[in-house]
Amino acid sequence: MIQFHFSSGRSHFQSTKTQSAKTQSANSAANPQVAYSTSRVSPWLSPLAYLLGRHLVLPCFFGSIAIAGQENIPKTGPVILAPTHRSRWDALLVPYAAGRCITGRDLRFMVTGTECNGLQGWFIQHLGGFPVNLKRPSITTLRHAVDLLRNGEMLVIFPEGGIRKGELHPLKPGISRLALTAEVNHSDLGVQILPISIDYSQTNPSWGTNVCINIGKPIKVADYISGCIKKDANRLMHDVGKSMQKLSDRSTNVCDRSFAEMPNL
């Protein structure tokens, strides 16, 4: 989803960050509307949205929602949730499985710019979402994502990029680079990536579709820091993808039984 370049050294990143700050300042003066990328969670809309989604919208639309692995969700500290992306429903199912009602923590979402337009965009931006340009992500957006992690937030990024059908698609390297950047530049931050697989009984979810959500064990980003960010990012992304694939494969056997045994939560 996010593509930007890193050098293998910490000093180079700091230098680049300083230069980017100067560029940002100049751009901000020319166009105040793009000065900063921020996100917020409305103190009244968020609880209402969670309540309606959890007890009305999702249970009424889907036939069964089976969730496995909620014990793997970190209760504290910065977390990047990395779900598969098969439908627009994913953005509602991730909070259902790992959001406020489960952990007591609101989620932040990195979404495409088009999703932040109009009425839909108003809701998204008041529920923790903020836009990113997939082709040319701005330094302000990336810095905001790092700041969220530095503040111990839970950030949702779909590593496949857009909505994909069928098997797991190649993951974008941006998620691992972002996680490593936050960890390298803020010692002992403790960023973790949480792989998640969301599988539907129908390719195009409709009323009565069954859903299986598998949550894997968190991956500690600090374990992948060796000094070469490109190599570290590739290794981290490989392991995230491997975990997501295992979770998706497990759905075929585990969730078929769960649909018959587990009611909506």
C-alpha positions in Angstrom: 0.0 0.0 0.0 2.8 2.4 0.9 5.9 2.7 -1.2 8.8 4.8 -0.1 12.5 4.4 0.0 14.9 3.8 2.9 18.6 3.6 3.3 20.3 1.0 5.5 21.5 3.6 8.0 19.6 5.5 10.7 21.6 8.7 10.0 20.4 8.8 6.4 16.8 8.5 7.5 17.2 11.4 10.0 18.8 13.5 7.3 16.0 12.7 4.8 13.4 13.4 7.4 14.9 16.9 8.0 15.0 17.6 4.3 11.4 16.4 4.0 10.3 18.6 6.8 11.7 21.6 4.9 9.9 20.5 1.7 6.7 20.0 3.6 6.9 23.5 5.0 7.2 24.9 1.6 4.4 22.8 0.2 2.2 23.7 3.2 2.7 27.4 2.5 1.6 26.9 -1.1 -1.3 24.7 -0.3 -2.5 24.8 3.3 -5.1 22.0 2.6 -2.3 19.4 2.5 -0.2 20.8 5.3 -0.9 18.0 7.7 -2.4 14.5 7.7 -4.3 13.8 10.9 -7.0 11.4 12.1 -9.4 11.5 15.0 -11.9 9.3 16.7 -15.2 11.0 17.6 -16.0 10.4 21.3 -19.8 10.1 20.4 -19.8 8.6 16.9 -17.3 5.8 17.6 -19.2 4.1 20.4 -22.5 4.5 18.5 -21.0 3.0 15.3 -19.4 0.1 17.2 -22.8 -0.6 19.0 -24.8 -0.6 15.8 -22.3 -2.5 13.8 -21.7 -5.2 16.4 -25.3 -5.8 17.4 -27.4 -4.8 14.4 -25.7 -4.4 11.0 -23.2 -7.3 10.9 -25.4 -9.9 12.7 -28.4 -9.1 10.5 -26.4 -9.2 7.2 -24.2 -12.2 7.7 -25.3 -15.7 8.4 -22.5 -16.5 10.8 -19.4 -14.8 12.0 -16.7 -17.2 13.4 -13.7 -15.6 15.0 -10.5 -17.5 16.2 -7.4 -16.2 17.8 -8.6 -13.1 19.7 -6.3 -14.1 22.5 -3.4 -13.1 20.2 -4.4 -9.5 20.1 -2.0 -7.3 22.1 -3.7 -5.4 24.9 -1.3 -2.6 24.9 1.4 -1.0 22.8 1.6 -0.1 19.1 0.1 -2.7 16.7 -0.3 -2.8 13.0 -3.3 -5.0 12.1 -2.6 -6.6 8.7 -5.8 -8.2 7.3 -6.5 -9.8 4.0 -8.8 -7.6 1.8 -11.7 -9.3 0.0 -14.6 -6.9 0.5 -15.6 -3.4 1.7 -17.1 -5.3 4.7 -13.5 -5.9 5.9 -13.4 -2.4 7.3 -16.3 -3.2 9.6 -15.3 -6.8 10.4 -11.9 -5.9 11.7 -13.2 -3.6 14.5 -15.9 -6.3 15.2 -13.1 -8.8 15.8 -10.4 -6.7 17.3 -11.7 -3.2 18.2 -13.2 -1.3 21.1 -15.5 -4.0 22.3 -12.7 -6.6 22.4 -9.7 -4.6 23.5 -11.1 -1.3 24.7 -9.0 0.4 22.1 -10.2 2.3 19.0 -8.6 1.4 15.6 -7.0 3.8 13.1 -7.3 3.1 9.4 -5.0 4.1 6.5 -7.4 4.2 3.5 -7.4 5.4 -0.1 -8.1 9.0 -0.8 -11.3 8.3 -2.7 -12.7 6.6 0.5 -12.4 9.9 2.3 -14.8 11.8 -0.1 -18.4 12.8 0.5 -20.6 11.5 3.4 -18.6 8.2 3.5 -15.4 10.1 3.9 -16.9 12.2 6.8 -17.7 9.0 8.7 -14.3 7.4 8.0 -12.4 10.5 9.1 -14.4 10.7 12.3 -13.8 7.0 13.1 -10.1 7.1 12.9 -9.4 6.9 9.2 -7.0 9.0 7.2 -6.2 9.0 3.5 -3.1 7.9 1.7 -2.1 8.4 -2.0 -1.3 4.8 -3.0 1.0 5.9 -5.9 2.8 8.8 -4.1 2.2 8.7 -0.4 3.1 12.0 1.2 5.7 12.3 4.0 3.0 13.9 6.2 0.8 10.8 5.9 3.7 8.5 6.7 4.8 10.6 9.6 1.3 10.6 11.0 1.2 6.8 10.8 4.6 6.7 12.6 3.3 9.1 15.2 0.2 6.9 15.8 2.5 3.9 16.5 4.7 6.0 18.7 1.6 6.9 20.7 0.7 3.2 21.1 -2.2 3.1 18.8 -3.6 0.2 16.8 -3.3 1.0 13.0 -5.1 -1.0 10.3 -3.3 -1.3 7.0 -4.4 -3.8 4.2 -1.0 -5.1 3.0 -2.4 -6.4 -0.3 -3.4 -2.8 -1.2 -6.9 -2.7 -2.7 -9.6 -5.4 -2.6 -8.4 -8.7 -4.1 -10.3 -11.8 -5.0 -9.2 -15.4 -4.6 -5.9 -16.4 -3.2 -3.6 -14.1 -1.1 -1.9 -11.6 -3.5 1.7 -10.3 -3.2 2.0 -7.9 -0.3 3.1 -4.3 -0.6 6.4 -3.6 1.1 5.2 -0.3 2.7 3.7 -1.9 5.8 7.0 -3.5 6.9 9.0 -0.4 6.0 6.7 1.8 8.0 6.9 -0.6 11.0 10.7 -0.7 10.8 10.9 3.0 10.5 8.9 3.5 13.7 10.9 0.9 15.6 14.3 2.1 14.4 13.7 5.7 15.2 12.0 5.2 18.6 14.0 2.7 20.6 12.2 0.0 22.5 8.8 1.1 21.0 7.7 -2.5 20.6 5.8 -2.4 17.4 4.0 -5.6 16.5 2.3 -6.7 13.3 -0.9 -8.8 13.7 -1.7 -11.0 10.7 -5.5 -11.5 10.1 -7.3 -13.5 7.5 -10.9 -12.7 6.6 -12.7 -15.3 4.5 -16.2 -15.3 3.1 -18.3 -18.3 2.0 -19.1 -16.3 -1.1 -16.8 -14.5 -3.4 -19.1 -11.4 -3.4 -20.6 -11.3 0.1 -24.4 -10.9 0.1 -27.1 -11.4 2.7 -26.6 -14.6 4.6 -22.9 -15.0 3.7 -20.8 -16.8 6.4 -17.5 -15.2 7.5 -14.5 -16.6 9.2 -11.9 -14.4 10.8 -8.6 -15.9 11.9 -6.2 -13.8 14.0 -2.6 -15.0 14.1 0.2 -14.5 16.6 1.8 -11.0 16.6 5.1 -10.6 14.9 7.7 -8.4 16.8 9.2 -5.9 14.4 12.3 -5.4 16.6 13.4 -9.0 15.8 13.9 -8.0 12.2 16.3 -5.1 12.7 19.8 -5.9 11.4 20.9 -2.6 9.9 19.8 -3.1 6.3 16.3 -1.8 6.1 15.6 -3.1 2.6 16.7 -6.6 3.6 14.9 -6.4 6.9 11.7 -5.2 5.3 11.7 -8.0 2.8 12.3 -10.6 5.5 9.5 -9.1 7.7 7.1 -8.9 4.8 7.8 -12.5 3.8 7.0 -13.8 7.3 3.8 -11.6 7.5 2.7 -13.1 4.2 3.5 -16.6 5.3 1.4 -16.2 8.4 -1.5 -14.7 6.5 -1.4 -17.6 4.1 -1.5 -20.1 6.9 -4.4 -18.4 8.5 -6.3 -18.3 5.2 -5.6 -22.0 4.6 -6.8 -22.9 8.1 -10.1 -21.3 7.4 -11.0 -24.0 4.9 -11.0 -26.7 7.6 -11.6 -24.8 10.9 -14.3 -22.3 9.9 -16.5 -24.8 8.2 -17.0 -26.4 11.6 -17.1 -23.1 13.4 -20.0 -21.8 11.3 -22.1 -24.7 12.6 -21.0 -24.3 16.2 -20.4 -20.6 16.8 -23.2 -18.0 17.0 -22.8 -14.3 16.2 -21.0 -12.5 19.1 
